[in-house]
Amino acid sequence: MNYTDPVYGTPRSTDVRWIDDTPPDMWYASAKDGSRIASATDGPDDSFVIVVKGVSPSRDKVDTISVTLSIGADETESFKAVETGPFTGEFRTTATFRFQTGAPHPGDGTVEARIDAKSRLNQAVVNGKATISGSDVKADLTLLSIFDLAASAWAKDADGDGRADHLYFRFDHTLSRLPDGLPAAYWNTVSGEFKQKADASQLSFAKGDSSLIIADFSKSQFGLGLTGIPEGKPVPYALFPDDNLFGGQQALLDDSVGPIPLTAVKLPSNGQTYAVTQTERRFTPDTLLITVSEKLRTTSSFSAIFRFSKGCREYSESVPLQLFSLPEVSADGITYKAIVDNALETQTPLVDDCIFLEGDGRFSDLSGNLPAKVGAPITGADPKLVIRAFKGYPPVAGIDAGSVGFTTANQDKLSDGTYRQERGIDQKAQVIWVPPVGFDVNNPISSLENVARDFGNSQTGERAGENAHPQPMPPGLSTVQVITSTAYLAHITIFDNLGNFVRTMTQSFGHNGELRNGSRTVEGGQVSFLVWDMKDSHGQPVGQGVYVWKVNFTFQDTNRKSEVRYTRTGLLRQRK
């Protein structure tokens, strides 16, 4: 240093050393207000300031030093800290950070900490190090992430059609925003064919509840019958965006989708009959092989697990499927061998009808979800039987149709009666039928036998459609309703309940245009009636009781094939 001596006024020079006794230091400051911090929490501003204080390497310029931040052995980032001015000795730089589920990428300029997707609160310690004028300084900073972790998640079939169409995510706190979408969502099985995606427009909060996110897949539903989680397979999940709020977590999905029947195959009766009692024979029963979408459980037994509807109509129109015995269940628990009850009055499902699972609460999947009201069409084959229905009409005859006794004996409420209607000016209850061609109320049996004599004669019979319409049935008759798909000749034998012979008759149907009469058309074929005047072979009225009808049908246009049917009717004599 050169200077002038103030006493003698002569030039002088000497050596001068500047010494700063302040020890070097390093700390972290808030990027928002500059205050010192010991931790930083992720959020809208995921950054912090690094501050290093020490002796400046030079007096007349702004210097730069290197700062290294690391998290364990996997993440290291370097930053250039710039001096705040010439010879100030204070160096600053800003660093950004983020939490993620994947591995960090060293050297990309962002401090990356890994998220534990099983914990809502995540933290990581950043080790900072710098060297200034030969002195090393260190400082640690704790990074925090308040991670939005889904507490539970589940799939649901909102419209009950057997397809999962909504995913639900329950969080343990209210959320500040929705995710930007779901990069992947798997239901039933984790594989590509079961993968869906959701964009932001498909996501919403539940009404009044920002802790419940709903993902709407109603326009791109998951597959039909994917109602459960297969055993031994990875649990399906939904993947959230890999950001600081949702962290790329995989929310495992629980099952809230009800089971459904997938297929129903009919193995028809072989048409053989066997004796049940001395007076009753039955056809060997039909069998249904029914596959369901997942294992089921019940609070009772599986005897009433199935329902069916004619023509595959709505569940509300279905009726219980009566089984001959408990269904057999396959080893994997999803295929049922159901033998259909073959009692005379039992309704039997046909091909193209629908099988449903009973939805009254007695049956569910293993997760407790009740069945969806979705039916499986019956495939396979129907028995090669022409007679589709065969029953007493009404089951108990001899009672006034308007009496309480008729209602009780035939279990037939007038408001929705099977057999009766209110007709006439006085709205009197009457049994309604379409009488056989040639029926004479004054001589019912002989008149019908006269018609039957011409059944096999191709030169006789009426080719035009019959014009008979539903009308009141005359009193004094016991009839059996027959639904058939073709014309028949019926050889009828009546027995009493002890098996004693009562009478034989021969009647026919379909040879006189009945098959073209729209008034006879019902589901399954054309309706007809076999008639008995409740008299024995001597013309004497029989007593009240139960009577067995054995009818041997021979059919036209079916290679003279025949069927034998049995049913019972009752007779009550009203006191006058």
C-alpha positions in Angstrom: 0.0 0.0 0.0 1.4 3.4 -1.0 0.6 6.5 1.1 2.1 10.0 2.2 3.5 10.3 5.7 1.2 12.9 7.3 4.1 14.3 9.5 7.0 14.4 7.1 5.2 14.6 3.9 7.3 11.9 2.3 6.0 9.0 0.2 5.7 5.7 2.0 4.7 2.1 1.2 3.8 -0.8 3.4 2.0 -4.2 3.4 -1.7 -4.4 4.6 -3.8 -7.5 5.2 -7.6 -7.5 5.6 -8.8 -10.0 8.0 -12.6 -11.1 8.5 -12.9 -13.0 11.7 -16.6 -14.1 10.9 -16.6 -17.9 10.6 -18.1 -19.4 7.4 -21.7 -20.5 7.6 -24.4 -22.1 5.5 -28.2 -22.0 5.9 -31.5 -22.2 4.0 -34.0 -19.4 3.6 -37.7 -19.2 2.5 -38.1 -18.3 -1.2 -41.1 -16.3 -0.2 -39.8 -13.9 2.5 -36.1 -14.8 3.0 -36.5 -16.0 6.6 -34.3 -18.8 7.8 -36.0 -22.2 7.6 -35.1 -25.7 8.8 -37.7 -27.5 6.6 -39.6 -26.9 3.4 -43.0 -28.3 2.5 -44.1 -29.1 -1.0 -46.9 -27.0 -2.4 -47.5 -24.3 -4.9 -43.9 -23.0 -4.5 -41.6 -26.1 -4.3 -38.4 -24.1 -3.8 -36.0 -22.8 -1.2 -32.9 -20.5 -1.1 -29.4 -21.7 -0.3 -27.3 -19.2 1.6 -23.5 -19.5 2.1 -21.5 -16.8 4.2 -17.8 -16.5 4.3 -14.6 -14.7 3.0 -15.0 -13.6 -0.5 -12.2 -15.0 -2.8 -11.6 -11.5 -4.3 -12.3 -7.8 -3.4 -13.3 -6.2 -6.7 -15.7 -8.6 -8.4 -18.8 -10.8 -7.8 -17.7 -14.3 -7.2 -19.4 -17.7 -7.7 -19.1 -20.9 -5.6 -20.5 -24.4 -6.0 -23.0 -25.9 -3.6 -23.9 -29.6 -3.6 -27.2 -31.0 -2.2 -27.7 -34.8 -1.7 -30.3 -37.1 -0.4 -28.7 -40.4 0.6 -26.7 -42.2 -2.1 -29.3 -41.9 -4.9 -29.7 -38.2 -5.4 -27.1 -35.5 -5.9 -27.5 -32.1 -7.4 -25.0 -29.2 -7.9 -25.9 -25.5 -7.9 -24.0 -22.3 -8.5 -24.3 -19.8 -5.7 -23.7 -16.2 -6.7 -22.2 -13.5 -4.5 -24.7 -10.7 -3.7 -22.1 -8.0 -4.6 -18.3 -7.5 -4.8 -16.6 -8.6 -1.6 -19.9 -9.1 0.3 -19.0 -12.7 1.2 -22.7 -13.8 1.0 -23.6 -16.3 -1.8 -27.2 -17.3 -2.7 -29.0 -19.6 -5.1 -32.5 -21.1 -5.4 -33.2 -24.8 -5.6 -36.4 -26.5 -6.5 -37.5 -29.9 -5.2 -40.2 -32.5 -5.7 -41.5 -35.8 -4.3 -42.1 -38.7 -6.6 -42.7 -42.4 -6.4 -40.0 -43.3 -9.0 -36.3 -43.2 -8.6 -34.6 -39.8 -8.7 -32.6 -38.5 -11.7 -29.3 -37.1 -10.4 -28.0 -34.0 -12.3 -31.4 -32.8 -13.6 -31.3 -29.6 -11.5 -34.2 -30.6 -9.2 -33.8 -32.2 -5.8 -36.0 -35.3 -5.9 -37.2 -37.3 -2.9 -39.0 -40.6 -3.1 -42.6 -40.9 -1.8 -43.7 -43.9 0.3 -47.2 -44.4 -1.2 -48.3 -46.1 2.0 -47.7 -43.0 4.2 -49.5 -39.8 3.9 -46.6 -37.7 5.5 -43.3 -38.1 3.8 -40.0 -36.5 4.6 -36.4 -36.5 3.4 -33.2 -34.9 4.7 -31.1 -32.9 2.3 -27.4 -32.7 3.1 -25.9 -29.5 1.8 -22.2 -28.8 1.3 -20.1 -25.9 0.0 -16.4 -24.7 0.0 -15.6 -21.0 0.4 -12.0 -19.7 0.5 -10.7 -23.1 1.5 -13.3 -23.6 4.3 -16.0 -26.3 4.1 -19.5 -25.5 5.3 -22.5 -27.9 5.7 -26.2 -27.5 6.5 -29.2 -29.9 6.4 -32.7 -29.2 5.4 -35.8 -31.4 5.9 -38.2 -31.7 3.0 -41.8 -32.5 3.8 -44.7 -33.7 1.6 -48.2 -33.8 2.8 -49.2 -36.5 0.5 -52.9 -37.0 -0.5 -53.2 -40.7 0.2 -56.4 -42.6 -0.8 -57.7 -44.3 2.4 -59.9 -46.7 0.4 -61.0 -47.2 -3.2 -63.6 -49.4 -4.9 -65.3 -50.2 -8.2 -69.1 -50.0 -8.6 -71.8 -50.9 -11.1 -73.9 -47.8 -10.7 -76.5 -48.7 -13.3 -76.8 -52.4 -12.4 -76.0 -53.8 -15.8 -73.2 -56.1 -14.8 -70.4 -53.8 -15.8 -68.2 -51.7 -13.4 -68.8 -48.1 -14.5 -67.5 -45.9 -11.6 -64.5 -45.8 -9.4 -64.6 -44.2 -6.0 -61.6 -42.9 -3.9 -62.0 -41.9 -0.3 -59.4 -39.7 1.3 -59.0 -39.0 5.0 -59.1 -35.3 4.5 -60.6 -32.7 2.2 -58.6 -32.2 -1.0 -57.5 -28.8 -2.4 -58.0 -30.0 -6.0 -58.9 -32.9 -8.2 -56.1 -34.9 -10.0 -55.5 -34.1 -13.6 -56.7 -37.5 -14.6 -56.0 -41.2 -14.0 -53.2 -42.5 -16.2 -54.4 -46.0 -15.8 -57.2 -47.9 -14.1 -57.5 -51.7 -13.9 -60.5 -53.6 -12.8 -60.8 -57.4 -12.2 -57.3 -58.1 -13.5 -54.1 -56.1 -14.0 -53.5 -56.5 -17.7 -53.7 -54.4 -20.8 -57.1 -55.7 -22.0 -58.7 -54.6 -18.7 -57.0 -51.1 -18.7 -58.9 -47.8 -18.9 -57.8 -44.2 -18.6 -59.7 -41.2 -17.3 -59.1 -37.6 -18.2 -59.9 -34.6 -16.0 -63.4 -34.3 -17.3 -64.3 -37.7 -15.9 -63.3 -36.8 -12.3 -65.5 -35.0 -9.8 -66.0 -34.7 -6.1 -69.0 -36.2 -4.5 -71.7 -33.7 -3.9 -70.7 -31.7 -0.8 -67.7 -33.9 -0.1 -64.3 -33.0 -1.4 -62.7 -36.0 0.3 -64.4 -38.4 -2.1 -63.4 -38.5 -5.8 -65.6 -40.2 -8.4 -64.2 -41.4 -11.7 -67.0 -41.8 -14.2 -66.5 -44.6 -16.8 -70.1 -44.8 -17.9 -69.2 -44.0 -21.5 -66.4 -46.6 -21.5 -67.5 -49.3 -19.1 -65.3 -52.2 -18.0 -66.2 -55.6 -19.4 -69.5 -57.5 -18.8 -69.2 -60.0 -16.0 -66.0 -58.5 -14.5 -67.7 -58.3 -11.1 -65.0 -59.6 -8.8 -61.3 -60.0 -8.1 -60.0 -63.4 -9.2 -58.1 -65.4 -6.6 -54.3 -65.5 -7.0 -54.3 -62.5 -9.4 -52.8 -59.0 -8.6 -55.3 -56.7 -7.0 -56.6 -54.2 -9.5 -55.8 -50.5 -9.0 -56.1 -47.0 -10.3 -52.9 -45.0 -10.9 -52.8 -41.3 -9.9 -50.7 -38.6 -11.5 -47.1 -38.5 -10.3 -47.3 -35.1 -8.8 -46.7 -33.6 -5.3 -50.3 -34.0 -4.3 -51.1 -37.5 -5.5 -47.6 -38.9 -5.9 -48.3 -41.5 -8.6 -49.9 -43.7 -6.0 -51.6 -47.0 -6.9 -55.0 -47.0 -5.1 -56.0 -50.7 -4.7 -59.6 -51.3 -5.6 -62.0 -53.2 -3.5 -65.0 -55.1 -4.9 -68.4 -53.3 -4.8 -69.8 -54.9 -8.0 -72.6 -57.4 -7.7 -72.4 -60.8 -9.3 -74.4 -61.8 -12.4 -75.1 -65.0 -14.3 -72.9 -65.2 -17.4 -74.2 -68.2 -19.3 -77.1 -70.7 -19.0 -77.1 -73.8 -21.1 -80.1 -76.1 -21.2 -79.7 -79.8 -21.4 -83.2 -81.0 -22.2 -85.2 -84.0 -20.9 -84.8 -87.1 -22.9 -88.6 -87.3 -23.1 -88.8 -90.5 -21.0 -91.3 -90.8 -18.2 -91.1 -92.6 -14.8 -93.7 -93.4 -12.2 -94.0 -91.1 -9.1 -97.1 -92.8 -7.7 -99.5 -95.4 -9.0 -101.4 -92.7 -10.8 -98.7 -90.1 -11.6 -95.9 -90.2 -14.1 -93.3 -87.5 -14.8 -90.9 -86.7 -17.5 -87.2 -86.9 -16.6 -86.2 -83.3 -15.7 -84.4 -80.7 -17.7 -80.9 -79.6 -16.5 -79.4 -76.1 -16.6 -75.7 -75.5 -16.5 -75.4 -71.9 -15.2 -72.1 -70.0 -14.9 -71.9 -67.0 -12.6 -69.3 -64.2 -12.6 -67.7 -65.0 -9.2 -68.1 -67.2 -6.2 -71.3 -66.8 -4.2 -72.4 -67.2 -0.6 -75.8 -67.5 1.0 -77.5 -67.0 4.4 -79.7 -70.0 3.7 -79.2 -72.6 1.0 -78.7 -72.5 -2.8 -82.1 -74.1 -3.5 -83.7 -70.8 -4.4 -80.7 -69.0 -6.0 -82.1 -68.7 -9.5 -85.0 -66.9 -11.1 -86.1 -66.9 -14.8 -88.3 -64.7 -17.0 -90.1 -65.8 -20.1 -88.6 -64.3 -23.3 -85.7 -62.7 -21.3 -87.8 -59.8 -20.0 -87.0 -57.6 -17.0 -86.0 -59.0 -13.6 -89.3 -57.6 -12.2 -91.2 -60.1 -14.4 -89.1 -63.1 -13.4 -90.3 -65.9 -11.1 -88.4 -68.3 -8.9 -86.8 -71.3 -10.7 -88.1 -74.4 -8.9 -85.3 -77.0 -8.6 -85.6 -80.8 -8.2 -82.7 -80.8 -5.7 -79.9 -78.6 -4.5 -77.7 -77.5 -7.4 -74.2 -79.0 -7.7 -71.4 -76.5 -7.6 -68.1 -76.9 -9.5 -64.8 -76.9 -7.7 -64.1 -73.3 -8.7 -67.4 -72.2 -7.3 -68.8 -70.6 -10.5 -70.7 -73.2 -12.4 -74.0 -74.6 -11.1 -75.7 -77.8 -12.3 -79.4 -77.1 -11.7 -81.9 -79.9 -12.2 -85.3 -78.3 -12.9 -88.3 -79.5 -10.8 -90.5 -81.7 -13.0 -93.7 -81.5 -10.9 -96.8 -81.3 -13.1 -97.6 -77.6 -12.3 -94.0 -76.3 -12.3 -93.1 -73.6 -14.8 -90.1 -74.7 -16.8 -87.7 -72.2 -18.5 -87.2 -72.6 -22.3 -84.4 -71.6 -24.6 -84.3 -67.8 -25.0 -85.7 -67.2 -21.6 -83.4 -65.5 -19.1 -81.8 -66.7 -15.9 -81.3 -64.2 -13.0 -79.7 -64.5 -9.6 -82.2 -64.1 -6.7 -81.8 -60.5 -5.4 -83.7 -60.6 -2.2 -80.6 -60.4 0.0 -80.1 -64.1 0.7 -77.3 -64.4 -1.9 -74.2 -62.3 -2.5 -70.6 -62.5 -3.6 -67.8 -63.1 -1.1 -67.5 -59.4 -0.5 -71.2 -59.1 0.4 -72.4 -57.4 -2.8 -75.9 -58.3 -3.9 -76.5 -59.6 -7.4 -77.1 -57.1 -10.3 -80.5 -57.6 -12.0 -79.0 -58.8 -15.2 -80.1 -61.9 -16.9 -78.3 -64.5 -19.0 -80.2 -65.8 -22.0 -80.7 -69.6 -22.0 -79.0 -71.4 -24.9 -78.9 -75.1 -25.7 -82.1 -77.0 -26.6 -85.6 -77.4 -25.4 -87.1 -80.9 -25.0 -88.6 -82.0 -28.3 -92.0 -81.8 -26.7 -95.0 -80.3 -28.5 -97.1 -79.7 -25.4 -95.8 -76.6 -23.7 -98.3 -76.3 -20.9 -100.8 -78.8 -19.4 -102.8 -77.9 -16.3 -106.3 -77.9 -14.8 -108.4 -74.9 -15.8 -109.3 -74.1 -13.1 -107.6 -76.7 -10.9 -110.8 -77.2 -8.9 -114.1 -77.2 -10.7 -117.7 -77.3 -9.6 -117.6 -74.0 -7.7 -119.3 -70.8 -8.6 -116.7 -68.4 -10.1 -117.9 -65.5 -8.0 -117.7 -67.3 -4.6 -115.0 -67.1 -1.9 -114.7 -70.8 -2.2 -113.4 -70.5 -5.8 -110.8 -67.9 -4.7 -109.6 -70.1 -1.9 -109.6 -73.5 -3.8 -107.9 -72.1 -6.9 -105.8 -69.4 -5.2 -107.2 -67.0 -7.8 -107.8 -63.4 -6.7 -110.4 -61.8 -8.9 -108.4 -58.6 -9.1 -105.6 -60.3 -11.0 -107.2 -63.7 -11.7 -105.7 -66.3 -13.9 -109.1 -68.0 -14.8 -111.8 -65.4 -14.2 -113.1 -62.0 -15.4 -116.0 -59.9 -14.5 -118.4 -59.9 -17.5 -121.9 -58.7 -18.3 -124.1 -55.8 -17.1 -123.9 -57.1 -13.5 -120.2 -57.7 -13.7 -120.5 -61.3 -12.6 -117.3 -63.2 -12.2 -117.0 -66.0 -14.8 -114.3 -68.4 -15.9 -113.1 -67.4 -19.4 -112.1 -69.8 -22.1 -112.1 -70.3 -25.9 -114.3 -73.3 -26.5 -113.2 -76.2 -28.7 -114.4 -76.4 -32.3 -117.8 -78.2 -32.4 -118.4 -77.9 -28.6 -122.1 -78.3 -27.7 -123.0 -77.3 -24.2 -125.9 -79.7 -24.2 -123.8 -82.7 -25.3 -120.2 -81.7 -24.6 -118.4 -85.0 -24.8 -120.2 -86.5 -27.8 -119.9 -83.3 -29.8 -116.2 -83.2 -29.3 -115.7 -86.8 -30.1 -117.5 -86.3 -33.4 -115.0 -83.7 -34.4 -112.1 -85.9 -33.3 -113.2 -88.7 -35.7 -112.2 -86.6 -38.6 -108.7 -85.6 -37.2 -106.8 -87.9 -39.5 -108.9 -87.3 -42.6 -107.1 -84.9 -45.0 -110.4 -84.4 -46.9 -112.1 -82.9 -43.9 -111.4 -80.0 -41.6 -111.6 -76.3 -42.0 -108.6 -74.6 -43.6 -109.7 -71.0 -42.8 -108.9 -69.5 -39.5 -111.2 -70.2 -36.6 -113.3 -67.3 -35.4 -113.9 -68.3 -31.8 -113.2 -65.7 -29.1 -112.7 -65.7 -25.3 -116.1 -66.2 -23.6 -117.6 -67.4 -20.3 -117.2 -71.2 -19.7 -120.5 -73.0 -19.1 -121.0 -74.5 -15.6 -120.7 -78.2 -15.0 -117.3 -78.7 -16.8 -113.9 -79.7 -15.6 -111.2 -78.7 -18.2 -107.5 -79.0 -18.8 -105.7 -76.2 -20.6 -103.2 -77.3 -23.2 -100.7 -75.0 -25.0 -99.4 -76.7 -28.1 -97.3 -75.8 -31.1 -99.2 -78.1 -33.5 -102.5 -80.0 -34.0 -103.1 -83.1 -31.8 -105.5 -86.0 -31.1 -106.0 -86.6 -27.4 -106.9 -90.0 -25.9 -108.1 -89.1 -22.4 -108.4 -91.5 -19.5 -109.8 -90.3 -16.1 -109.0 -92.0 -12.8 -110.1 -91.3 -9.3 -107.4 -90.5 -6.7 -107.2 -94.2 -5.8 -106.4 -95.2 -9.4 -109.9 -96.5 -10.2 -111.0 -96.1 -13.8 -113.7 -93.5 -14.4 -114.0 -92.7 -18.1 -112.3 -92.4 -21.5 -112.7 -89.7 -24.1 -111.2 -88.7 -27.4 -110.9 -85.1 -28.4 -108.8 -83.1 -30.9 -107.4 -79.7 -31.7 -106.0 -77.8 -34.7 -107.7 -79.6 -37.6 -110.3 -76.8 -38.1 -108.3 -73.6 -38.3 -107.6 -73.2 -34.6 -103.8 -72.7 -35.2 -104.6 -69.6 -37.2 -107.0 -68.1 -34.6 -105.3 -65.1 -33.0 -107.5 -65.4 -29.9 -105.8 -68.6 -29.1 -102.2 -67.3 -29.5 -100.3 -67.2 -26.2 -96.6 -67.4 -25.3 -95.4 -70.8 -26.3 -98.1 -71.7 -28.8 -101.9 -72.0 -29.2 -104.2 -72.5 -26.3 -106.8 -75.3 -26.3 -109.0 -77.1 -23.8 -109.8 -80.7 -23.0 -113.3 -81.1 -21.6 -114.9 -83.5 -19.1 -118.5 -83.2 -18.0 -117.7 -84.7 -14.6 -119.6 -87.9 -15.4 -118.4 -91.5 -15.4 -118.5 -94.0 -18.3 -122.2 -94.8 -17.3 -123.2 -91.1 -17.6 -123.5 -90.7 -13.8 -122.2 -87.6 -12.0 -119.0 -88.4 -10.1 -118.5 -87.5 -6.5 -116.3 -84.7 -5.3 -112.6 -85.3 -4.9 -109.4 -85.4 -6.9 -109.2 -86.9 -10.4 -106.2 -87.9 -12.5 -106.1 -87.2 -16.2 -103.9 -89.4 -18.3 -103.7 -88.0 -21.9 -101.9 -89.6 -24.8 -101.3 -87.0 -27.4 -100.7 -87.9 -31.1 -99.6 -85.0 -33.3 -100.1 -84.0 -36.8 -97.1 -83.2 -39.0 -94.6 -84.6 -36.5 -94.3 -88.1 -37.9 -97.2 -89.2 -35.7 -95.0 -88.6 -32.6 -96.8 -88.9 -29.3 -96.5 -87.6 -25.7 -98.1 -88.8 -22.5 -99.1 -86.2 -19.9 -100.6 -86.5 -16.5 -102.3 -83.9 -14.3 -104.8 -83.7 -11.5 -108.0 -81.7 -11.1 -110.4 -81.3 -8.2 -114.2 -81.4 -8.0 -116.3 -79.8 -5.3 -120.1 -80.1 -5.3 -121.8 -77.0 -3.9 -124.9 -77.4 -1.8 -128.1 -76.1 -3.2 
